[in-house]
């Protein structure tokens, strides 16, 4: 992984994530269309997209 990847929050706001800083991705509170992206210090952001879609986008970033 390298680079930055553009996503949207569930509210529709754009957010850019540095793929190099991601530790893991998990489903967000039982929703299949939102994922929580976790960073080094335990902080996370919620983005639109299922686990497979978010993982694929970060891997190509």
C-alpha positions as CSV (number, residue, x, y, z in Angstrom):
1,X,0.0,0.0,0.0
2,X,1.2,3.5,-0.7
3,X,-0.4,6.8,-1.4
4,X,-3.6,8.5,-0.6
5,X,-7.1,7.2,-1.4
6,X,-10.3,9.3,-1.6
7,X,-13.4,8.0,0.2
8,X,-16.7,9.5,1.5
9,X,-18.1,9.4,5.0
10,X,-21.6,7.9,5.5
11,X,-22.8,11.6,5.6
12,X,-21.3,12.2,2.1
13,X,-18.3,14.3,3.1
14,X,-15.1,13.6,1.2
15,X,-12.1,12.2,3.2
16,X,-8.6,11.2,2.1
17,X,-6.8,8.4,3.8
18,X,-3.1,7.7,3.7
19,X,-3.1,3.9,2.9
20,X,0.4,3.5,4.5
21,X,-1.0,4.4,8.0
22,X,-3.8,1.9,8.0
23,X,-3.6,-1.0,10.5
24,X,-6.8,-2.8,9.7
25,X,-10.3,-2.4,8.4
26,X,-13.5,-3.7,10.0
27,X,-17.2,-3.6,9.5
28,X,-18.8,-0.6,11.3
29,X,-21.4,-1.6,13.9
30,X,-23.2,-4.2,11.9
31,X,-23.6,-2.2,8.7
32,X,-22.6,-3.8,5.5
33,X,-22.1,-0.5,3.6
34,X,-19.8,1.2,6.1
35,X,-16.3,0.3,7.2
36,X,-14.1,1.5,10.0
37,X,-10.5,2.2,9.0
38,X,-8.1,1.9,12.0
39,X,-4.8,3.8,12.2
40,X,-1.6,3.4,14.2
41,X,-2.7,5.0,17.4
42,X,-6.1,3.3,17.6
43,X,-8.0,6.2,15.9
44,X,-10.4,5.3,13.2
45,X,-12.6,6.9,10.6
46,X,-15.8,5.6,9.1
47,X,-16.2,5.5,5.3
48,X,-18.8,4.3,2.9
49,X,-18.2,0.9,1.4
50,X,-18.1,-2.7,2.4
51,X,-15.0,-4.4,3.6
52,X,-14.1,-5.8,0.2
53,X,-14.5,-2.5,-1.6
54,X,-12.5,-0.5,0.9
55,X,-9.7,-3.1,1.1
56,X,-9.4,-3.2,-2.6
57,X,-9.3,0.6,-2.9
58,X,-6.6,0.9,-0.2
59,X,-4.6,-1.8,-1.8
60,X,-4.6,0.1,-5.1
61,X,-3.9,3.5,-3.5
